[in-house]
Amino acid sequence: MSSRALVLSIALASCGAPAAAPDDYDPLATALASRGHVENPEAPIPPLCYTATDGRSNPCYVCHTVGVGPFGRADWDLQVEYAFSDAALENRWTNLFVDRTERAARWDDDAMLAWIREDDYVALRRALEQREGYAGYVPDLDFDRGFDERGFARDGSGWRALRYKPFPGTFWPTNGSSDDVFVRLSRALRSDARGVLSDEIHAINLAILEAALGSGPDHEVEPIDETIARVDLDGDGVLSSRITTIRGLPSHYVGGGADVPVIRFTHPIGTEYLHSVRYVDPDAPDLRSRRMKELRYMRRVDAPDRGSLLAAMEDEREERDRGRVPSFRGSPDVGFRNAFGWQLQGFIEDARGRLRVQTEEEHRFCMGCHGGLGVTIDSVFSLPRRVPGADGWRLQDLRGMQDAPQSGHDTPEVLEYFQRVGGADELRGNDEMRARFWPGGALDERAVRRASIGGDRDLAWLLTPSRERALDLARAYRVIVEEQSFTRGRDATLRPAQHVHRRIEEPDSGLEAAGLVRTDGRLTLDW
């Protein structure tokens, strides 16, 4: 490459233009080459489950609780003990114990900003569209064409952006990542009775789905038209052109989905989610970098009955008690299926920063959190946490979003997490947040409450890292990308983690004896 061409290439990258994919770019190569090779069969147990509670810190309650609906499971007992198989007693997430300070220092701020602002998505789309015989998910959302005022993709793909409250802990931007989430129903549920695609029908059916996943009999939704739905959704006995509340549930979806039953706490077959995990861009108002760390996709392909689900959960528990490791149907090139009828497929950066299909072992990491945690609703985190009304149908943005409590709780969710955990992440390693909200070692609850409902601040103020921390975490993660050591952990810790077990010697967490086991963790929120 000539010096002039090199300068042009760097300039385009710094402006966010997609980098040209070299001829050797094959997003499937790594996954196919490692097919069947798994070093850590217990990768579904994430690194944060090795947290050392010290008998006083309980981050476990946010995931492990009493369960919701027929797809839920009561797994609060995992707060009491590390109920791992023999294969999981050794903590294989050794990236938690690495000091990356020296290697990360190679990239100055300008280099990291140029890196996180480069596009790595378009090349993946093009490569998979041209791949013959590829049966997995081909990314079909055109981010550059954007979204309309209601959050629908302008490319006609049917994807809709949703704005939701991030799940507590690792998922907060102060801990290194931003993200966005999109949802799409099956074509039938996006069409009218004649089979013509309709954003209005799609919006109504999404509102019905939200109500089905919600925690109460009344559910606030964006303004929808009952005369189009031809169903009295707010229960007032008349069909109105504008309602904002669904009371109870209709028996079926509407339009082309009129023969699809509405089932409580359950997504209809064909529902899809797309989730991009990104770096934190300290200069972007919404914190989202252009570069993606990961692209995650899941689709409801089956609807097992309650008996099958109960049998699957019992089999899983029996396997765990006998020290056996979990198994999943599928392969990296098409994704893996959990026991609840969802097919999951993930993409992650290769050593040169190009998105590639994840290996089997890397996929197993995803299956743990989307495989029946007590807190999830039908294996999903995001839609039940969407900001109510029309304001929740747009790209993710924490500005203006406040700290609502979990359903049935009085204390704002973030504040409650701080109280129960004693830190702003599961491993209590976020020193910046500790310095800010634990001055002198005691939690400043009054300061944290400024971001709660009715306060003068928001989640963007509460959870955004400093510019220095954002870029330091980006540098640390880039070391992992360069090493391709994701099977040893994806958490970009700045220094070796302290509050974490290298090996489980004693299964008792110490939380029960301390009276700190909580069974009230909820996914939904009291907005």
N, C-alpha and C positions, 0 to 999 in steps of 0.2 A: 504494500500500500504506500502510495506517495505521501510525503509530509503534508501536502495540501489536503489530500483525501482524509488523512488521519485527523487533522484539525477540524475538518468539516464534520467527521463522524462524532468527535467529542462534543462539538457545538450542538449537534442535533440531539445527542443523548441528554445534555444538560438542559435542553428545552423540553424534554419529555417526549421526544419523537421515538417511535419504536425502532429498536436496533435491527439492522438487517440480519436475518438468520443465515449463518454460514452453511455451506453445502453438507457439512457433517452433522448437522442438527437432526437428531432423531429422538423425539420425546419418549419413545418406548424402549430404547436400547437398554437402559439400566434395569428397568423392571423385568424385561424378558431375559436378560443375562443372569439375573438373580432368582429366577422363578424357582420356587420350592425351597429356597435357602432362608432359613429363619434361625437366628442365633438366640433371640429372646422370645420364646413362645408366649411369655406372659406380658408382652408389650401392651395389651389392652389395659393393664394396670399402669396409670400414668405416673410420672416422677413425683407428683405432689402427694400421692398416697403414701409416700415414705416419710412424710413430715414427722419430725419428732415433736410431739405435743408438749413435752416437759410437764405433763399433768396440769397445764393451765391454758394452753392455746388450742382452740377447737375450730379449725377451718373446714373440718369434715362435714359439718352440718349442712353446708350449702348444697352438697350433692347427695348425701346419704340421709334419707328421711323416711317418712311413712308411705310414700307413693300415692299416685293419683290415678283413678280410673282403672279400667280393665287391663291397660297396658303398663300400669305402674307396679312397683314392687316395694315392699317394705325392707329397706336395707340399712336402717339406722343402726343396726347392730355393728356395722363396720366402723362406727365411731368408737365402739367399745374395745375392739381388738383388730389387729392386722390379720384378718382371716385369709392368708395367702396360701397358695399351693407351695409344695416344697421347692418348685422351680422358681418361685417368686421371692423367696426369703432373701436372696442376694440382690441388692439394688444394682441393677445393670445400667441405670441411667447415670453413668459416670461423668457425663459432661457437667453435672452439677458440682463436681469437685475440681474443676479445671480453672486455673487463673489465666485469662486470656489478655491480660493487660498489655504485655509486651507485643504480642502479635497484632492486637487490635490497633496499636498506636501507629501502624504503618500508613493508615488512611487519615488524612487531615479532614477538617470539616467540609471543605470544598469537594474533596473526593467522595465523601459519603453522601453529600447532598446530590451530586451528579448521579451517583449510583441509585439512590432511592427514587430519583425522578425519571429514571429510564423505564420505558415500557417493556415488559417481558411477556405480555399477554397476547398481543396480536400475532407474534411469531408462532405461539402454540396453536392458535386457531388455524392459521394457514397450514401448518404442518399436519395437523390431524384431519383437516378437510381433504387433504391430498393423499392421505394414507389409505391405500387399498386394503380391504379386509379388516379394518379396525372397527370393532363393535362396541367400544366404550363411548363415553360422553364426549361429544365434540362441542367445545364452548361456542355458544350461539348468541351471546349477548354482545352487542356492539356498544362499548362504553363511550366511545367518541361521539356517537350520535345522541347520547344523553337520554333524558327522561322528561316527560311532560309534567305539567303542574300537579297531576294526580299520582305521579310516581311510575307511570307505565313507560316501558322502554319505547323510544321512538323508532326502533328498528323493526317493529312488528312481531318480535319474538314472543310477546306475551309475558315476559318477565316484569315483575313489579318490585320496586325498591321499598323496603320497610325500615323504619327508624325505630330502634328498640333500645331498651336499657341494658347495657352490657352486664353479663353475668359476673358476680363478685370475684375479685382476686386477680388471677393471672390475666384475665381478659380485659382489664382496665388499661388504658394507654400509658399510665404511669409505669406499667411493667413491660412496655416495649412494643406493643402492637396496636394498630388501628384495624378497622375492618368495615365491611358492608355486607348486607344480606338481601337476597332477592327470592321471591316466591312465585310459583306459577302452577295453576291448576291444569287438569287435563283439558284437551281441546273441547270435549263435550261440555265441561263446566265453564268454558270461556265463550260458549256459543249460545245463540238463541234457539228457539224450538225448531227453526228451519235449518240450523246448522251453520248460520252466519256468525262469524266471530264478532263479539260485542264486549267492549270494555265495561259497559254498564252491567251486563250479566256477570262478567268476571268479578267486578267489584262487589256485587250482591252476594255471590257465592263465597267470596273471601270473607265477607262480613258474617255469613252464616257459619263458616268454618271457625272463625275467631270465637264466636259465641259458643260453639261446641267445645272448644278447648278452654274456655274461660272458667272462672271459679264461682260464678254466681248466676242467678236466674235472669238478671238484667245485664246487658252488655252494651257499652257505648261504642258506636261505630261512626264512620264517616257518613255524611248525608247520602242516603240511597232512596230509590224510587220504588215504592211498593206496587205502583200501577204497572211497572215493567216486570216486576217479580210475579205479579198476580197472586201474591200471598200476603196475608196480614201478619207482618213480622213483629210489630210492636203491640199486638194484642188489643187494639182499641176498637176493633169491630169494623173499621173502614180501611180502604186502600188509599194511602196518601202519597203525594208526589215527593215528599221529603220527610224522612224519619231519621233519627239519630240514635235510636235505642232498639235493640232486639230483646224481646221478652220471651223467655222460653225458647224452644227450638221447633222449627218446622219439621215435618216428617221426612221431606226430601229437599234436595237442592233444586234450583230453578233453571229455566231455559232448556238447553240441551241436556242438562243433568237432572231432569225431572224424575228419572227413574233411579237415581242414585240416592240411597237412604242416608240421612244424617245420623251419625252415630257419635254419641258423647265421647269426648276425649280421643277422637280418632280422625285421621286424615283419610279422605277418599283415595282410592287407587289412582295413580297418575300424578299426584301432587309432587312437585319438585322444589328443592331449595338449592341455591347457589350462594356460596359464602367465600369471599376473598379475604385472606389475612394479609395485612400490609405492614410496612414499616410506619413509624410515626414521623411525619414530615413536620418539623417544628414551625415552619413558615406557612403551612396550609391551614386556612381557617378551620377546616373540619378534621385536620390532623392526618388525613389519608394520603399516603404516598402513592405515586403512580405505579411503582414496582410492587408486585405481589410476592410475598413470601410463600404463600400457598393459595391454591384454588380448590375448594371442597364442593362436592356435588352429591346430592342424595335424592333418590326417587322412590316413591311408594310403588312397589311392583306386585305386592300380594297383601291380602288381608286375612291373616290366620284367625281362626275362631278362638274364643276364650279358652276352650279346653286345650287346644294346641299350645297356646301361650303359657298356660299354667304348667303343662307338661314340660315345655322347653325351659321354663325357669327352674322347675324342680330338677331337671337333668343337669342344668348348669350348677345348681347348688350342690348336687351330689358329686359331680365331677370335682368341684373345688374341695369338698370335704375329703375326697379320696386322693387329693393331690394331683389330679389330672389337669392338663392345660386346655383352654378353649379351642374350638375349631370353627371355621367359617367357610361357607360355600362361596366359590368364585375364584377370580384371578385378577392380577393387577390391571390387565388390559380391558376388563369389563367392570371391575369393582367387586366388592364382597357384600354378602347379604347377612343382615342380622336376623334374630329370631322373630322380629316383629314386622317383617315384610319390606324392609327398606334396603335398597341397594346403594352402597356408598363407594365413591371413587375420589381419589385425591391426587393433586399435582403439587410439586414442590420444586424449588430451585436446584439446578445442577451446579457443578463447581464453577461454571462460567456465568451463573446467574440466569440461565434459561430455564423456563418451566419444563418439567418432565413428569411422566407418570410415576407415582410412588411404587416402591417395591412391595412385595407381600408383607414383609415385616413392618414397613412404614405404614401400610394400611391398617395393620392390627392395632397400632396406636390409636387410630380413629374409632375403632369398634368399641372400645371400652366405654367412652363417654356417650356414644349413641347406641348403646345396647341395653338400655333398661335401667339406668340409674333411678333411684327413687324419686329424684326431683324432676326429671324430664317428663314431659307430657307427650306420649307417643313418640319417644326417642328424640324429640325436638326441644331446643332451647329458645329460639328467637321469637317466633310469632306470638306466643303467649305473653311476651314481654314488650310488645309493640306499644308505642305511645298512642293513647286513645285518639279517636277521631281522625280528621283529615290530615292533621299535622304529623301523623305517624306513617303516612305514605309518601316518603321521599328518602333521599340518600341519608345514610347514617350521619348524625351530627349531634354532638353532646351540648352544643350551645343552646341555651334555653330549656334544656331538660333538667328537671330537679330530682332530688333524692327521695323518691316515694318509698314507703315501707312495703314489705312483702305482705301478701294477703293475710289478714288476721293479726298483723303485728301493729304495734303502736310506734315503735322506734324506726326512723328512716333506715333503709337497708344498708347503706354504706357505713353509717354510724354504728349500726348493730354489728356489722362485720368487724369494724375496728375494735369494738368492745370485746367481742368473743375471741378474736384472733390475737389482738395485741400488736397488730401490724397491718400493712396494706397489701400483703401477699401471703400466700400459704406458708412460705419458708421464713417469713419475717426478716427478709433481706433488703427491703427497700429503705435504705437509710435516709434518702431525701424526704420521703413522706414522714418518717419517724421524726426527723428534725423539725418538720413543719407542723405536725399535729400532735406530737408528744414532747413538747418543750419541757425539759427537766425530767422527762420520763413518765409524765402523767398525760393522759389523753385530754386534749382541749375540745370537749364536746360542744361547747358553744361555737367554736370556729367551724367545726364540721357541720353543725346545724344551719349554717348560713346557706348551704346548698340545698337544704330540704325545702319541701313545698311551703311557699309563703316567705322564704328567705330572700336575701338580696343577691345571692350567687347561684351558680348552676354546676352541673357535673363537669363541664369543661374547665371551670375554675378549680374544682376539687380534685380532678383526676388527671390533668395534663402534666406531663413531666417538664422539667426545665429543658431549655435547648441543649444544654450540656449533657444531661442524662439521656435525652432522646437519641442524640448522636452517638453517645458511648454505647448504648444498648444496640444500636444499629451496627456499630463496629464489631461488638462481641458476637452478634448473630452472624455477621458476614464471615467470621472465622469458622463457624460451624458449617456454613454453606461451602466455603473453600475446602474444608476437610471432608464434606459429605458424611458427617458423623451423626446424622439424625437418629440412627438406631441407638445412640448413646444419650439422646435427649435433645430437645429443641428449645430449652429454656436458656436464653442468653443472659446468664448471670454475669455480673461484672467481676465478681470475686467468688472463690469457692463458697458454696452454701454451708451454713453452720448448723441450722436446725433441721437436720435430715439424717435418717438412718442409712448407714452404708450396708448394714445387714440387720434383719429383724431377728433379734435374739430372744426378745420377750414379746409375745403377741398382745399382751394387755397394754392399751394405750394410756392408761392412767386417768382417763377422763371420767369414767363411771365413779371411781372412788372419790374424785374431786367434785362430783355432782354437776359436771359440765356437759353431759350428753343432752343434746337437743333433738326433739322430734318435730320441730315446727318449721323446718326449712321449706319454703314454697317458691315455685317458679313465677307465679303470677303476682301482681302488684296492686296495691290500693292507691290508685292514682287520685 
